[in-house]
């Protein structure tokens, strides 16, 4: 009988202790911070400016072609067909999709975006673009576009200098647009701001690009994301984690296939059309 009472007392004590433990709130582990290049552009404190707002580094750089309203698409080729599924993507999802495009696919997408703003857009030959990816024309006025599809790096000041050098002699009344899916370094923005033709150099980062796309979608519907170039769908035979993408050799103006994990993986091979 005494043993039974002892067991009951122990059971009551254990139950009481368990109830106290359940009431204690243990500290929750902190979630690791999301890398900047994967964050939504609207979550980046340094890039919270929206349409036609400016930062100290960019001054009054417009987000979309100033004075140009997006128009209905009309018949502009196969990549112009409406993708209704895309209209349901969040800004973050759309940015991730655009970043997943091949470099040439990204150029096609940006060319179509400018067409929606009323420009005639023509891509320059791969590997021989002279620092300009897209030639624009609107009412006889020429403008120029450089595209950089970056995920985990920013456009550097040296790339900005190269772009300025490529367009400065050709730029008269038009504009020179530098479009990237990520960010511009502060040095690159300061260089663009203090050039002789700073009022014609327009910087469009990931946030501003998404806002431009949304503006177009309201007027004429979503822009279909181009399909990947078949030549760029192959897996890298060296690291097996990257894919082969088209790249340009600035020294001899040739095109080759290189690993998307460059510079971690430096595999390359000749590009055969």
C-alpha positions in Angstrom: 0.0 0.0 0.0 2.8 2.4 0.9 4.5 1.7 -2.5 1.3 2.5 -4.3 1.0 5.8 -2.5 4.7 6.6 -3.3 4.1 5.9 -7.0 1.0 8.2 -7.0 2.9 11.0 -5.4 5.8 10.7 -7.9 3.3 10.7 -10.8 1.6 13.9 -9.5 5.0 15.6 -9.1 6.0 14.6 -12.6 2.7 15.9 -14.0 3.1 19.2 -12.2 6.7 19.7 -13.5 5.6 18.9 -17.0 2.9 21.5 -16.9 5.4 24.1 -15.8 7.8 23.2 -18.6 5.0 23.6 -21.2 4.3 27.1 -19.9 7.9 28.2 -20.4 8.5 29.9 -23.8 11.8 28.8 -25.2 13.7 31.4 -27.3 13.0 30.8 -31.0 16.1 30.3 -33.3 16.7 33.3 -35.5 16.2 32.7 -39.2 19.3 33.4 -41.3 19.3 36.7 -43.1 18.3 36.4 -46.7 21.1 37.2 -49.1 20.7 40.7 -50.7 20.7 39.3 -54.2 17.8 37.0 -53.4 15.7 39.5 -51.5 12.8 41.3 -53.1 13.9 44.7 -54.4 11.2 46.3 -52.3 12.8 44.8 -49.1 16.1 46.5 -49.8 16.4 49.7 -47.7 18.8 51.2 -50.2 16.4 50.8 -53.0 13.0 51.9 -51.7 12.5 54.7 -54.2 9.7 54.1 -56.6 8.6 55.7 -59.9 10.3 59.0 -60.7 11.9 59.2 -57.2 15.6 59.6 -56.8 18.5 58.7 -54.5 21.5 61.0 -53.6 23.6 58.8 -55.9 21.4 58.8 -58.9 20.0 62.3 -58.8 17.0 62.5 -61.2 17.4 59.3 -63.2 14.0 58.4 -64.5 12.8 54.8 -64.1 11.0 54.6 -67.4 11.6 56.4 -70.7 10.4 59.9 -69.7 7.5 61.2 -71.6 6.7 57.9 -73.3 3.5 56.0 -72.5 3.3 52.2 -72.9 1.0 51.2 -75.8 -0.9 48.2 -77.0 1.5 45.6 -78.4 0.2 44.9 -81.9 2.1 42.3 -83.9 5.7 42.4 -82.7 6.9 38.8 -83.1 6.5 35.5 -81.2 7.9 36.7 -77.9 5.1 39.2 -77.8 2.4 36.7 -77.1 0.6 37.3 -73.9 1.5 35.1 -70.9 -1.5 35.4 -68.6 0.2 33.2 -66.0 2.9 35.8 -65.6 0.4 38.5 -64.5 -0.2 36.5 -61.3 3.5 36.5 -60.2 4.6 38.6 -57.4 7.4 41.2 -58.0 9.9 38.9 -56.3 8.8 35.9 -58.4 9.0 37.9 -61.6 12.5 39.1 -60.8 13.7 35.6 -60.1 12.2 34.4 -63.4 14.0 37.2 -65.3 17.2 36.4 -63.6 16.9 32.8 -64.7 16.9 33.8 -68.4 20.0 33.4 -70.5 21.9 36.6 -71.3 20.5 36.7 -74.9 17.1 35.8 -73.6 17.3 38.8 -71.2 18.3 41.1 -74.1 15.2 39.9 -76.1 13.0 40.6 -73.1 14.4 44.1 -72.5 14.0 44.9 -76.2 10.4 43.9 -76.1 9.9 46.0 -73.0 11.2 49.1 -74.9 8.9 48.2 -77.8 6.0 48.5 -75.5 7.1 52.0 -74.7 6.9 52.9 -78.4 10.5 52.3 -79.5 11.8 50.3 -82.4 14.3 47.9 -80.9 17.1 45.9 -82.6 19.6 43.6 -80.9 23.2 44.0 -81.9 25.1 40.8 -83.1 26.4 38.7 -80.1 30.1 39.0 -79.5 30.4 42.2 -81.6 28.1 44.7 -79.9 30.8 47.3 -79.1 29.4 47.7 -75.6 25.8 48.2 -76.8 23.3 45.4 -76.7 20.1 47.0 -78.1 19.7 49.9 -80.6 16.6 52.0 -80.1 14.8 54.4 -82.4 11.8 56.6 -81.7 10.8 59.3 -84.1 14.2 59.3 -85.7 16.0 59.8 -82.4 18.6 57.0 -81.6 19.0 55.6 -78.0 21.1 52.8 -76.7 20.8 50.0 -74.1 23.3 47.9 -72.3 22.0 44.8 -70.4 23.6 43.0 -67.5 21.7 40.0 -66.1 23.3 39.8 -62.7 22.2 37.8 -59.6 24.9 38.1 -57.0 27.0 41.0 -58.2 26.5 44.7 -58.9 27.4 46.7 -62.0 30.9 48.1 -61.4 32.3 51.6 -62.2 34.6 50.0 -64.8 31.5 48.6 -66.6 29.9 52.0 -66.4 32.9 53.6 -67.9 33.0 51.1 -70.8 29.3 51.8 -71.5 29.8 55.6 -71.4 32.8 55.2 -73.8 30.7 53.1 -76.2 27.8 55.6 -76.4 29.3 59.1 -75.9 30.2 59.7 -79.5 26.9 58.4 -80.8 24.6 60.0 -78.2 22.9 63.2 -79.4 19.3 63.8 -78.5 18.5 60.3 -77.3 19.3 58.4 -74.1 21.6 55.6 -73.0 19.9 53.0 -70.7 22.0 50.7 -68.5 19.6 47.9 -67.4 20.5 45.3 -64.7 18.6 42.7 -62.7 20.5 43.6 -59.6 22.2 46.8 -58.4 24.7 49.5 -59.4 27.7 50.1 -57.1 27.8 53.6 -55.5 30.9 54.3 -57.6 29.1 53.4 -60.8 26.2 55.7 -59.9 28.4 58.6 -59.1 30.3 58.2 -62.3 27.1 58.2 -64.3 25.9 61.3 -62.4 29.0 63.3 -63.1 29.6 62.5 -66.8 29.4 65.2 -69.4 26.1 63.6 -70.6 24.7 62.7 -67.2 21.2 63.8 -68.1 21.1 61.2 -70.9 22.5 58.3 -68.9 19.6 56.4 -67.4 20.2 53.6 -64.8 17.6 50.9 -64.4 18.2 48.5 -61.5 16.2 45.5 -60.5 13.6 47.5 -58.6 13.1 50.0 -61.4 13.0 47.3 -64.0 10.1 45.5 -62.2 8.2 48.8 -61.9 8.7 49.5 -65.6 7.3 46.0 -66.4 4.3 46.5 -64.1 3.6 49.9 -65.9 3.6 48.1 -69.2 1.4 45.2 -68.0 -1.3 47.7 -67.0 -1.4 49.1 -70.5 -0.9 46.1 -72.7 -0.7 42.9 -70.7 2.3 40.8 -69.6 5.4 40.3 -71.7 6.1 36.6 -72.3 9.4 35.4 -71.0 11.5 34.1 -73.9 12.3 30.4 -74.0 15.9 29.6 -73.3 18.4 29.3 -76.1 18.9 25.5 -76.8 22.6 26.1 -77.0 22.6 27.2 -73.4 20.7 24.3 -71.8 23.7 22.0 -71.6 25.1 21.1 -68.2 28.7 22.1 -67.5 30.9 19.0 -68.0 33.4 20.2 -65.4 31.5 21.2 -62.3 28.1 19.6 -63.2 26.2 22.3 -61.2 26.3 25.1 -63.8 25.0 25.4 -67.3 26.8 26.6 -70.5 25.9 30.2 -71.4 26.9 32.4 -74.3 29.7 34.8 -73.5 31.8 37.3 -75.5 35.5 37.7 -75.7 36.2 41.5 -75.7 39.7 41.0 -77.1 38.9 39.2 -80.3 35.1 39.9 -80.5 34.2 36.2 -80.6 31.5 34.3 -78.9 32.0 31.2 -76.7 30.2 29.0 -74.2 31.2 29.3 -70.6 30.0 28.0 -67.3 27.3 30.0 -65.5 29.3 29.4 -62.2 32.2 31.6 -63.5 34.6 32.6 -61.9 34.2 29.5 -59.5 34.2 27.3 -62.6 36.2 28.5 -65.6 35.2 25.9 -68.1 34.7 27.1 -71.7 34.3 25.8 -75.2 33.7 27.1 -78.7 30.2 28.3 -79.6 28.8 26.6 -82.7 25.7 28.0 -84.3 
